[in-house]
Amino acid sequence: MRLLVMITLLWAGPTAAQDVALHYLHVRVPQPPTLSALDPIPEDRGIAGAQLGVDDNATTGRFLGQTYTLTTSDVAVDADIAAAARTALAETDLLILDAPRDAALVIADLPEAEDALIFNTTAQNVDLRDAACRANLLHTAPSLAMRTDALAQFFVTRRWDDLVMIAGGDPGDQAYAAAMETSLTKFGLKLDARKEWRFDADMRRNASAEVPLFTQDFGDYDVLLIADELGDFGRYVLYNTWLPRPTAGGEGLVAQAWAPAVEQWGAAQLQSRFTDATGRNMTPEDYAAWAAVRTIGEAVTRTSATDAAALRSFILSADFELAGFKGRPLTFRAWNGQMRQPIPLVHPRAVVATAPLEGFLHQRTELDTLGLDEGDSACTAFD
């Protein structure tokens, strides 16, 4: 279908030049100290994905008279976020946002942003797709609920129904744990036991002694869930539990939007282009930023419009779809602005499964079995 559209557009001949300006706004949040520095955050995380999206848009755009430009800015979370956003909005009404929940709402609620189109590429808070949704804020990052629903479907499929959890103390860990418990209930499962990780000792030295004792009173179980969004302690739980059991969540089997192991459906080509450009692997944040920019490019190509209102209307319509190298076209939920997308379940070296899994049905699309369905969302901004 997309090829047919492209042939039609090219056959129509040259069109009037269109300049599409995008702005990537990064709200910088200090990272808490972790026990290990094995996984440093790339300085260009997210931005590199957005730039690849611009390059991909230009591949088609140059035949259609479209020119894409990407401007980036960076502001500390305790600085004047509103001023930085106003500066960006003075340049364009198309924003790619890498910001935590509260900062995203500050920006979306600015009077200058009322008619803008903003893409959230990092904040996974469920309430941004629920009661705290905003009509001008679309989400290419999956919600926590989408990720935990993906794991819950896998547990049901494997008949792993004796589940226990260790949750870290960071707010992100607690939010993940809450989302996981909601997902388990949604799919008819329950958590048998939960413990809070409150160690302040150096687990690099003590894990083999501390973790077996910490997990001993879980008794028998099928899988140990780890709520560790910081990547702080989960790695020390692996292979140190009292019973030899699989882990999932923050370590072991992980549900995330993108991973180096994703290679099917042309994904290897996207991975290699990104690696060639940056010298590193593509992260979930890079993928979400790439998808946001490509969403804009696809909408501009299909509508010949560049204003935020027209693009938003088309993106939320049944006519929009994006080839996202995940095996299914990516579309947006018209009731809360969330991008529908399959969620890979991975370990560092392979994809184990991709949710939604076979057998989980929905009257609209199986992708809506992941995350908040229309009847479950309290979002009214899209009415």
C-alpha positions in Angstrom: 0.0 0.0 0.0 2.8 2.4 0.9 4.6 1.6 -2.3 1.5 2.3 -4.3 1.1 5.7 -2.6 4.7 6.5 -3.3 4.4 5.6 -7.0 1.3 7.7 -7.2 3.0 10.7 -5.6 6.0 10.4 -7.8 3.9 10.0 -10.9 2.2 13.2 -10.1 5.4 15.1 -10.6 7.1 17.9 -8.7 5.1 19.6 -5.9 5.6 22.8 -4.1 8.5 22.9 -1.7 7.7 22.0 1.9 10.0 22.8 4.8 9.2 20.7 7.9 10.9 21.9 11.0 11.2 19.6 14.0 12.5 20.3 17.5 13.9 17.7 19.9 13.6 18.9 23.5 15.5 17.0 26.1 14.7 17.6 29.8 17.8 16.4 31.6 17.2 14.4 34.8 20.1 13.5 37.1 20.5 9.7 37.3 20.7 8.2 40.7 23.9 6.3 41.5 23.8 2.6 40.7 26.0 -0.2 41.8 27.5 -0.7 38.4 28.6 1.5 35.5 28.4 -1.3 32.9 25.5 0.4 31.0 26.3 4.1 30.6 23.6 6.2 29.0 24.8 7.4 25.6 24.9 11.2 25.4 23.0 11.2 22.2 20.3 8.7 23.3 17.1 9.6 21.6 18.6 12.4 19.5 20.4 9.8 17.4 17.1 8.0 16.7 15.4 11.2 15.8 18.3 12.1 13.4 18.0 8.7 11.7 14.2 9.4 11.3 15.0 12.7 9.6 17.5 11.0 7.3 14.8 8.4 6.4 12.2 11.1 5.8 14.6 12.8 3.5 15.1 9.7 1.4 11.5 10.1 0.3 11.1 13.8 0.8 13.7 14.9 -1.7 11.6 13.4 -4.5 8.5 15.3 -3.2 10.1 18.7 -2.5 10.2 18.1 1.3 13.0 19.3 3.4 13.3 18.2 7.1 15.4 20.0 9.7 16.0 18.9 13.3 16.9 21.3 16.0 17.8 20.1 19.5 17.9 21.7 22.9 18.6 20.6 26.4 17.3 21.9 29.7 17.9 20.7 33.2 14.8 19.4 35.0 15.2 22.0 37.7 15.7 24.9 35.3 13.0 26.9 33.4 11.4 24.2 31.3 8.6 26.4 30.2 11.0 29.0 28.8 12.9 26.3 26.9 9.7 24.9 25.5 8.4 28.4 24.4 11.7 29.0 22.6 11.2 25.6 20.7 7.5 26.3 20.0 8.4 29.7 18.5 10.3 27.8 15.8 7.9 25.0 15.1 4.7 23.4 16.3 6.2 19.9 15.9 8.1 18.8 19.1 9.9 15.5 19.9 10.0 15.3 23.7 12.4 13.4 25.9 11.1 14.4 29.4 9.7 12.9 32.6 6.0 12.9 33.3 5.7 16.2 35.2 7.9 18.1 32.7 5.9 16.7 29.8 2.6 18.0 31.3 4.2 21.5 32.0 5.1 21.7 28.3 1.8 20.3 26.9 -0.2 22.7 29.1 1.6 25.9 27.9 -0.8 28.2 25.9 1.8 28.3 23.2 1.5 24.5 22.9 -2.2 24.3 22.6 -2.1 23.9 18.8 1.2 22.0 18.7 1.8 18.3 18.1 4.1 16.8 20.8 5.5 13.3 20.8 6.4 11.7 24.1 9.3 9.4 23.5 10.4 8.4 27.0 7.7 8.9 29.7 6.0 5.5 30.2 3.6 6.6 33.0 0.3 4.9 32.6 -1.7 8.0 33.7 -0.4 10.0 30.7 -2.6 7.7 28.6 -5.3 7.8 31.2 -6.8 10.7 33.3 -3.7 12.9 32.8 -3.7 12.6 29.0 -3.4 15.7 26.8 -4.9 16.2 23.3 -1.6 17.6 22.0 0.5 14.8 23.4 1.0 11.6 21.5 3.1 8.7 22.7 5.6 6.6 20.7 7.1 5.2 23.9 5.0 2.2 25.1 3.4 2.6 28.5 4.5 0.5 31.5 1.2 -1.3 31.2 2.0 -2.4 27.6 5.3 -3.8 28.7 3.9 -5.6 31.8 0.9 -6.9 29.8 3.3 -8.4 27.3 5.0 -10.4 30.1 1.7 -11.4 31.6 0.6 -12.9 28.3 3.8 -14.9 28.2 3.3 -16.3 31.7 -0.3 -17.3 30.8 0.9 -19.0 27.6 3.6 -20.9 29.5 1.3 -21.6 32.5 3.7 -20.0 34.9 1.2 -19.0 37.5 3.3 -19.2 40.7 4.8 -15.7 40.7 6.9 -13.7 43.2 8.5 -10.3 43.0 11.4 -8.2 44.2 10.8 -4.5 43.9 13.4 -1.7 44.2 12.8 1.5 46.1 13.1 4.0 43.3 9.8 5.5 42.2 10.3 4.0 38.7 10.7 0.6 40.3 7.5 1.0 42.3 5.6 2.2 39.3 6.7 -0.8 37.3 5.7 -3.2 40.2 2.3 -1.6 40.4 1.8 -2.0 36.6 2.9 -5.6 36.8 0.4 -6.4 39.6 -2.3 -4.7 37.5 -1.3 -6.8 34.4 -1.3 -10.0 36.4 -4.9 -9.3 37.6 -6.0 -8.4 34.0 -4.9 -11.8 32.7 -6.2 -13.9 35.6 -2.9 -14.3 37.5 -1.8 -13.1 40.9 1.4 -12.4 42.8 2.0 -15.0 45.6 4.7 -12.9 47.4 6.5 -9.6 47.1 9.6 -8.3 48.9 11.2 -4.9 48.8 14.9 -4.6 47.9 16.5 -2.3 50.5 20.1 -3.4 50.6 22.7 -0.7 50.8 25.7 -3.1 50.8 27.9 -3.6 47.8 26.3 -6.5 46.0 29.3 -6.9 43.8 30.9 -8.5 46.8 27.9 -9.9 48.8 25.3 -11.1 46.2 26.3 -14.8 46.5 25.7 -14.7 50.3 22.8 -12.2 50.6 20.5 -13.1 47.7 20.0 -16.8 48.5 19.0 -15.9 52.0 16.8 -13.1 50.8 14.9 -15.3 48.4 14.8 -18.5 50.5 11.4 -17.8 52.1 9.7 -17.3 48.8 9.4 -21.1 48.8 8.7 -22.7 45.4 7.6 -20.6 42.4 7.7 -20.6 38.6 9.3 -17.2 37.9 10.8 -14.4 39.9 9.8 -10.9 38.8 12.3 -8.1 39.3 11.1 -4.5 39.3 14.3 -2.6 38.7 13.9 0.1 36.1 17.2 1.7 37.1 19.1 -1.5 36.3 20.6 -1.2 39.7 20.3 -4.5 41.6 18.6 -7.1 39.3 21.8 -8.3 37.7 23.0 -9.5 41.1 19.8 -11.5 41.7 20.3 -13.5 38.5 21.8 -17.0 39.3 22.0 -16.2 43.0 18.4 -17.2 44.1 17.8 -19.9 46.6 16.0 -22.0 44.0 17.1 -22.2 40.4 14.3 -20.3 38.7 13.9 -18.0 35.7 13.7 -14.2 36.3 11.7 -11.6 34.3 11.0 -7.9 34.3 14.2 -6.0 34.9 16.5 -8.9 34.3 16.2 -12.2 32.5 13.2 -12.0 30.2 12.6 -8.3 29.5 9.8 -6.6 27.7 10.8 -3.5 25.9 10.1 -1.5 22.8 13.3 -2.3 21.0 16.5 -4.3 21.6 19.6 -5.3 19.6 18.3 -8.8 19.3 15.3 -7.6 17.2 16.2 -8.6 13.7 13.1 -9.9 11.9 10.8 -8.0 9.5 13.7 -5.9 8.2 14.8 -4.7 11.6 18.3 -5.9 11.0 18.6 -3.3 8.3 17.4 -0.5 10.7 19.8 -1.8 13.3 22.7 -1.7 11.0 22.0 1.8 9.6 21.8 3.1 13.2 25.0 1.4 14.2 26.8 2.6 11.1 25.7 6.2 12.0 26.4 6.1 15.7 28.8 3.3 16.5 26.4 1.8 19.1 23.2 -0.2 19.5 19.8 1.4 19.1 18.0 1.8 22.4 14.2 1.8 23.1 14.5 5.6 23.5 16.2 5.9 20.1 13.5 3.8 18.5 10.7 5.9 20.0 12.3 9.1 18.7 12.8 7.5 15.3 9.2 6.4 15.2 8.0 9.9 16.1 9.9 11.5 13.3 8.9 8.9 10.9 5.3 9.3 11.9 5.5 13.0 11.0 7.2 12.1 7.7 4.6 9.6 6.8 1.8 12.0 7.6 3.4 14.8 5.6 3.8 12.5 2.6 0.2 11.2 2.7 -1.5 14.6 3.4 0.9 17.1 1.7 0.3 19.2 4.9 2.8 20.4 7.4 0.7 22.1 10.1 0.2 20.3 13.4 -3.6 20.2 13.3 -3.8 18.5 9.9 -1.0 16.0 10.7 -2.6 15.1 14.1 -6.0 14.5 12.5 -4.5 12.1 9.9 -2.2 10.3 12.4 -5.2 9.5 14.7 -7.3 8.4 11.7 -7.8 4.8 10.4 -5.9 5.7 7.3 -2.6 6.1 9.0 -0.1 3.3 9.5 3.7 3.2 9.9 6.1 0.5 8.8 8.0 0.1 12.1 10.1 -3.1 11.5 8.0 -5.0 14.1 5.9 -7.3 11.9 2.7 -5.3 12.0 1.8 -1.7 10.9 2.0 0.8 13.8 -1.0 2.9 14.4 -2.3 5.3 17.0 -5.1 4.9 19.5 -7.6 7.6 18.8 -8.8 7.7 22.4 -5.5 8.5 24.1 -2.8 9.1 21.5 -0.7 5.9 22.3 1.1 4.3 19.4 0.1 0.6 19.0 3.1 -1.6 18.7 4.2 -5.1 19.3 6.5 -5.6 22.3 9.5 -7.9 22.0 10.3 -10.2 25.0 14.0 -10.5 24.9 17.1 -11.6 26.7 20.5 -10.0 25.7 21.1 -12.4 22.9 17.7 -13.4 21.4 14.0 -12.5 21.0 12.0 -15.2 22.9 8.6 -14.0 21.8 6.7 -11.0 20.6 3.5 -9.8 22.2 0.6 -9.8 21.6 0.9 -13.6 21.7 -1.3 -16.0 19.8 -4.6 -16.6 21.4 -5.0 -13.1 23.0 -7.8 -11.7 20.9 -9.5 -8.3 20.6 -12.5 -7.1 18.6 -10.4 -4.2 17.0 -6.8 -5.4 16.9 -4.8 -7.8 19.0 -2.4 -4.9 19.7 -5.1 -3.4 21.9 -4.6 -6.3 24.3 -1.5 -4.4 25.4 -2.0 -1.4 27.7 -5.1 0.5 28.4 -8.0 -0.4 26.2 -10.6 2.3 25.3 -13.1 1.2 27.9 -10.4 1.2 30.6 -9.0 4.6 29.9 -10.3 7.7 31.7 -8.8 10.0 29.0 -11.3 12.5 27.7 -9.1 15.0 26.0 -9.4 13.1 22.7 -13.2 13.0 22.7 
